[in-house]
């Protein structure tokens, strides 16, 4: 399946959740009396739980402990025309979320676990290139609980994870799954308010990621944040409908690095992201298919300009990676580091050339 991506963001959605929910519970025989009778009946049998049942009970207890430990650190963010989620980064009131959640807003209404009424928060800084942002509560309430972040290098395929946030405006919701893959490089859409960011080293998960989950928490069974849910896959063959069980999260190490810089300096001072120092556009060949990136301009004194690349050149390859679109160029550079030297292949006036470029920083 060729999956494109959509942001986990939602416009405000009000769902008719009424007393009918209680009626369903009662119809199913979930009264306290029935539950107590069932427990007593089981106790009377004198049968001890087997290994499978004990394992199930242990897993359920682990889930409940994680939710109890982490959910108080997950908040709902109202950005005016959209709802998203966030994670309390420290007890000073800093909250980390996605750049596409905050959008162009400067102030937000944040609902925290310790307060029923929303609190005001203001933007500290946004880093659209990595789809991360930090906001700060104007008045920090007592009892604010900061999340604990895990070691991204210890995240492995098959680990059980829980996604926590406010999907579709349903605050404090939890879904479960596993880590499906690590080290994914994905480009999100730049339409509808998206950042168009190309992000490397993403954690892929089967835990349901729905609109509103963005900026929330992907958590392991040690109650540690291992990622910030950011993207859900869509299937273009099905009209860009959701592709269940394929979601992506920014790894905890990246989140801590970017948020730490923003809190300290008010901006990202060291992105760690490689750049050519050009402005470009996707170039179409004679068959009207993407065939490279046309250089519109170069940064004066930048990496590309220093290597002799100039406006009008058409970049077709970076190292051994073919370049056909702006997206493919971004994805190729996402695996490189500033200061690294790469060979760039380009076309000038019909002739193919190569240049050794020492990459700069985004």
C-alpha positions as CSV (number, residue, x, y, z in Angstrom):
1,X,0.0,0.0,0.0
2,X,1.4,3.4,-1.0
3,X,0.4,5.5,2.0
4,X,0.3,9.2,2.0
5,X,0.0,11.0,5.3
6,X,-2.4,13.3,7.1
7,X,-1.9,15.3,10.2
8,X,-3.6,14.1,13.4
9,X,-5.6,17.3,13.9
10,X,-9.3,18.0,14.1
11,X,-11.8,20.8,14.1
12,X,-13.9,21.0,17.1
13,X,-16.4,18.1,17.1
14,X,-19.2,17.8,19.6
15,X,-20.5,14.3,20.1
16,X,-23.9,13.6,21.6
17,X,-22.7,11.7,24.7
18,X,-25.7,11.6,27.0
19,X,-27.2,9.5,29.7
20,X,-27.9,6.9,27.1
21,X,-24.4,5.6,27.9
22,X,-25.5,4.7,31.4
23,X,-28.6,2.9,30.0
24,X,-26.3,0.7,27.8
25,X,-24.3,-0.3,30.9
26,X,-27.3,-1.2,32.9
27,X,-28.8,-3.2,30.0
28,X,-25.7,-5.2,29.9
29,X,-26.1,-6.2,33.5
30,X,-23.2,-4.2,34.8
31,X,-24.7,-3.3,38.2
32,X,-22.6,-3.4,41.3
33,X,-24.8,-6.2,42.7
34,X,-24.3,-8.4,39.6
35,X,-20.6,-7.8,39.6
36,X,-20.3,-8.7,43.2
37,X,-22.3,-11.9,42.8
38,X,-20.1,-12.9,39.9
39,X,-16.9,-12.4,41.9
40,X,-18.3,-14.3,44.8
41,X,-19.4,-17.2,42.6
42,X,-15.9,-17.4,41.2
43,X,-14.4,-17.4,44.6
44,X,-16.6,-20.2,45.8
45,X,-15.3,-22.5,43.2
46,X,-11.9,-22.6,44.8
47,X,-10.2,-22.6,41.4
48,X,-6.9,-20.8,41.2
49,X,-6.1,-18.7,38.2
50,X,-3.9,-20.4,35.6
51,X,-0.8,-19.0,34.0
52,X,-2.7,-17.4,31.1
53,X,-5.2,-15.7,33.3
54,X,-2.4,-14.5,35.6
55,X,-0.6,-13.1,32.6
56,X,-3.7,-11.3,31.5
57,X,-4.3,-9.9,34.9
58,X,-0.7,-8.7,35.1
59,X,-0.9,-7.0,31.7
60,X,-4.2,-5.3,32.6
61,X,-2.6,-4.1,35.9
62,X,0.3,-2.7,33.9
63,X,-2.0,-0.9,31.5
64,X,-3.9,0.6,34.4
65,X,-0.7,1.7,36.2
66,X,0.6,3.4,33.0
67,X,-2.6,5.3,32.5
68,X,-2.7,6.4,36.1
69,X,0.9,7.6,35.9
70,X,0.9,9.3,32.6
71,X,-2.6,10.6,31.8
72,X,-2.2,13.5,34.3
73,X,0.7,14.8,32.2
74,X,-1.3,14.9,28.9
75,X,-3.4,18.0,28.1
76,X,-5.9,19.1,25.6
77,X,-5.0,22.2,23.6
78,X,-7.7,24.4,22.0
79,X,-6.1,26.5,19.3
80,X,-9.2,28.4,18.4
81,X,-10.3,26.5,15.2
82,X,-8.7,23.2,16.1
83,X,-8.2,20.8,19.0
84,X,-5.0,18.9,19.7
85,X,-3.0,17.4,22.6
86,X,0.2,18.2,24.5
87,X,2.5,16.8,27.1
88,X,3.6,18.7,30.2
89,X,7.4,19.0,29.8
90,X,8.3,20.5,33.2
91,X,6.7,21.9,36.4
92,X,7.3,25.4,35.2
93,X,4.3,25.1,32.9
94,X,6.0,24.3,29.5
95,X,4.0,22.0,27.3
96,X,5.4,20.4,24.1
97,X,3.1,19.7,21.2
98,X,3.1,19.6,17.4
99,X,3.8,22.8,15.3
100,X,0.7,22.0,13.2
101,X,-1.4,21.9,16.4
102,X,-0.5,25.5,17.3
103,X,-0.6,26.7,13.7
104,X,-0.4,30.5,13.6
105,X,-2.0,31.0,17.0
106,X,-0.2,32.7,19.8
107,X,-2.6,32.0,22.7
108,X,-4.4,28.8,23.7
109,X,-6.9,27.3,26.1
110,X,-5.3,24.3,27.8
111,X,-7.2,21.8,29.9
112,X,-5.0,20.0,32.4
113,X,-5.9,17.1,34.7
114,X,-5.8,19.1,37.9
115,X,-8.3,21.7,36.7
116,X,-11.8,21.6,35.3
117,X,-11.6,25.0,33.6
118,X,-9.2,25.7,30.8
119,X,-6.0,27.6,31.5
120,X,-4.4,30.2,29.3
121,X,-1.1,29.4,27.6
122,X,1.1,31.4,25.2
123,X,3.4,30.3,22.4
124,X,7.1,30.1,23.3
125,X,8.3,29.1,19.9
126,X,7.4,26.8,17.0
127,X,9.7,24.7,14.9
128,X,7.7,23.8,11.8
129,X,10.7,22.0,10.1
130,X,10.4,19.3,12.8
131,X,6.7,19.8,13.5
132,X,7.3,20.6,17.2
133,X,6.3,23.6,19.4
134,X,6.4,24.6,23.0
135,X,3.7,26.7,24.7
136,X,3.7,27.8,28.4
137,X,0.9,28.2,30.9
138,X,0.4,31.8,32.0
139,X,-0.5,30.8,35.5
140,X,1.0,27.5,36.6
141,X,-1.4,25.5,38.9
142,X,-0.3,23.5,41.8
143,X,0.1,19.8,41.4
144,X,1.3,20.0,37.8
145,X,2.8,16.7,36.8
146,X,5.7,16.6,34.3
147,X,6.0,13.6,32.0
148,X,9.0,11.2,32.1
149,X,10.7,10.7,28.8
150,X,12.3,7.4,27.8
151,X,15.4,6.4,25.9
152,X,14.6,6.4,22.2
153,X,17.5,4.0,21.5
154,X,15.7,1.3,23.6
155,X,12.5,1.5,21.5
156,X,12.1,-1.8,19.7
157,X,9.7,-3.4,17.3
158,X,7.1,-5.4,19.2
159,X,7.0,-3.3,22.3
160,X,3.6,-2.6,23.7
161,X,2.7,1.1,23.6
162,X,-0.3,3.3,24.5
163,X,-1.4,6.5,22.7
164,X,-2.9,9.1,25.0
165,X,-4.6,12.4,23.9
166,X,-7.8,14.0,22.8
167,X,-8.9,12.3,19.5
168,X,-11.9,13.9,18.0
169,X,-12.2,16.1,21.0
170,X,-12.6,13.2,23.4
171,X,-10.1,14.2,26.1
172,X,-8.0,11.7,28.1
173,X,-8.6,8.9,25.6
174,X,-6.2,5.9,25.4
175,X,-5.6,3.4,22.6
176,X,-3.1,0.5,22.6
177,X,-0.9,-1.2,20.1
178,X,2.8,-2.1,19.5
179,X,5.8,-0.4,17.9
180,X,5.5,-1.6,14.3
181,X,8.8,-0.1,13.0
182,X,11.5,2.4,13.9
183,X,13.6,4.8,11.9
184,X,10.9,5.8,9.4
185,X,11.3,9.0,7.3
186,X,8.0,10.6,6.4
187,X,6.8,13.8,4.8
188,X,3.6,15.2,6.1
189,X,1.1,17.2,3.9
190,X,1.6,20.9,3.6
191,X,-2.1,21.5,2.8
192,X,-4.8,22.5,5.2
193,X,-2.4,24.2,7.6
194,X,0.2,21.4,7.7
195,X,3.9,22.2,8.0
196,X,5.0,19.9,5.1
197,X,7.9,18.8,7.4
198,X,10.0,15.8,6.5
199,X,10.8,14.1,9.7
200,X,13.4,11.3,10.2
201,X,13.6,8.5,12.7
202,X,9.9,8.3,13.4
203,X,8.4,5.5,15.5
204,X,5.7,3.7,13.6
205,X,2.9,2.2,15.8
206,X,-0.3,0.2,15.4
207,X,-2.0,2.2,18.2
208,X,-4.8,4.2,16.8
209,X,-3.8,7.8,15.9
210,X,-6.8,9.9,15.1
211,X,-7.4,13.6,14.5
212,X,-6.7,15.4,17.9
213,X,-4.1,12.8,19.0
214,X,-1.4,15.1,17.6
215,X,1.0,16.4,20.3
216,X,-0.1,13.8,22.8
217,X,1.9,10.9,24.2
218,X,3.1,7.5,23.0
219,X,4.0,5.6,26.1
220,X,5.7,2.3,27.0
221,X,4.7,0.1,29.9
222,X,7.4,1.8,32.1
223,X,5.2,4.9,32.0
224,X,7.8,6.7,29.8
225,X,7.0,8.9,26.8
226,X,8.7,7.3,23.8
227,X,7.2,9.6,21.2
228,X,4.8,12.4,20.3
229,X,2.0,11.1,18.0
230,X,2.1,13.3,14.9
231,X,0.8,11.6,11.7
232,X,-1.7,9.0,10.7
233,X,-1.4,7.2,7.3
234,X,-4.0,7.5,4.6
235,X,-4.5,5.2,1.6
236,X,-4.7,7.2,-1.7
237,X,-6.2,4.2,-3.4
238,X,-9.2,4.4,-1.0
239,X,-9.7,8.1,-1.6
240,X,-7.2,9.1,1.1
241,X,-9.2,7.5,3.8
242,X,-7.5,6.4,7.0
243,X,-5.2,3.5,6.9
244,X,-5.9,1.8,10.2
245,X,-3.0,0.7,12.3
246,X,-0.4,2.9,10.7
247,X,0.6,6.0,12.8
248,X,3.8,7.8,13.4
249,X,5.4,9.5,16.4
250,X,8.4,11.8,16.8
251,X,10.9,10.0,19.0
252,X,11.4,11.2,22.6
253,X,15.1,12.1,22.0
254,X,14.2,14.6,19.3
255,X,11.3,16.0,21.4
256,X,13.6,16.6,24.4
257,X,16.3,18.1,22.2
258,X,14.1,20.5,20.4
259,X,11.9,21.5,23.4
260,X,15.0,22.0,25.5
261,X,16.5,24.4,23.0
262,X,13.2,26.4,22.7
263,X,12.9,26.7,26.5
264,X,16.5,27.8,26.9
265,X,16.9,30.1,24.0
266,X,13.4,30.8,22.7
267,X,14.2,29.1,19.4
268,X,16.0,26.1,17.9
269,X,19.6,26.9,17.8
270,X,20.9,23.5,16.6
271,X,18.4,21.6,14.4
272,X,20.8,18.8,13.5
273,X,19.0,18.9,10.1
274,X,21.1,19.0,6.9
275,X,20.4,21.6,4.2
276,X,21.7,22.5,0.7
277,X,20.9,26.1,1.0
278,X,18.5,26.4,-1.9
279,X,15.0,27.4,-2.8
280,X,13.6,24.9,-5.3
281,X,10.5,23.6,-7.0
282,X,9.6,20.2,-8.5
283,X,10.6,20.1,-12.2
284,X,8.5,18.3,-14.8
285,X,10.1,16.5,-17.7
286,X,8.8,16.4,-21.3
287,X,6.4,13.6,-20.3
288,X,5.0,16.0,-17.6
289,X,6.3,13.7,-14.8
290,X,8.5,14.9,-11.9
291,X,12.1,14.7,-13.1
292,X,14.1,16.7,-10.5
293,X,14.2,19.8,-8.4
294,X,14.8,23.1,-10.2
295,X,16.9,25.6,-8.3
296,X,15.0,28.8,-8.0
297,X,17.7,30.6,-5.8
298,X,20.7,29.7,-3.6
299,X,21.6,31.1,-0.2
300,X,24.6,33.5,-0.6
301,X,27.6,31.8,0.7
302,X,25.6,28.6,1.3
303,X,26.5,25.0,0.6
304,X,25.1,24.8,-2.9
305,X,26.4,28.2,-4.0
306,X,29.8,27.4,-2.6
307,X,29.9,24.2,-4.7
308,X,29.0,26.1,-7.9
309,X,25.3,25.2,-8.1
310,X,23.2,28.1,-9.2
311,X,19.6,29.1,-10.1
312,X,18.3,27.3,-13.2
313,X,20.2,24.0,-12.4
314,X,18.1,20.9,-12.0
315,X,19.1,18.6,-9.2
316,X,18.5,14.9,-10.0
317,X,20.4,13.0,-7.4
318,X,21.9,13.4,-3.9
319,X,24.6,10.8,-3.3
320,X,23.0,7.6,-4.7
321,X,19.4,8.8,-4.0
322,X,17.4,9.8,-7.0
323,X,15.7,13.2,-6.7
324,X,12.4,13.7,-8.6
325,X,10.5,16.1,-6.3
326,X,11.0,18.5,-3.4
327,X,9.7,15.8,-1.1
328,X,12.3,13.2,-2.3
329,X,15.0,15.8,-1.9
330,X,13.9,16.5,1.7
331,X,13.7,12.8,2.5
332,X,17.2,12.3,1.1
333,X,18.7,15.1,3.2
334,X,16.8,13.9,6.3
335,X,19.3,11.0,6.6
336,X,22.3,13.3,6.3
337,X,24.0,15.5,8.9
338,X,25.3,19.1,8.7
339,X,28.9,19.1,7.8
340,X,28.7,15.9,5.8
341,X,29.9,16.0,2.3
342,X,27.6,14.6,-0.5
343,X,27.8,14.4,-4.2
344,X,25.0,16.3,-5.9
345,X,24.1,15.5,-9.5
346,X,22.5,18.3,-11.5
347,X,21.6,19.2,-15.1
348,X,22.7,22.6,-16.6
349,X,21.7,23.5,-20.1
350,X,21.1,19.8,-21.0
351,X,24.5,18.6,-19.7
352,X,24.9,16.5,-16.5
353,X,27.3,17.7,-13.8
354,X,28.3,16.7,-10.3
355,X,29.4,18.8,-7.4
356,X,30.8,17.8,-3.9
357,X,28.7,19.8,-1.4
358,X,29.4,20.2,2.3
359,X,25.9,20.3,3.8
360,X,24.8,23.2,6.0
361,X,22.2,23.3,8.7
362,X,18.5,23.9,8.2
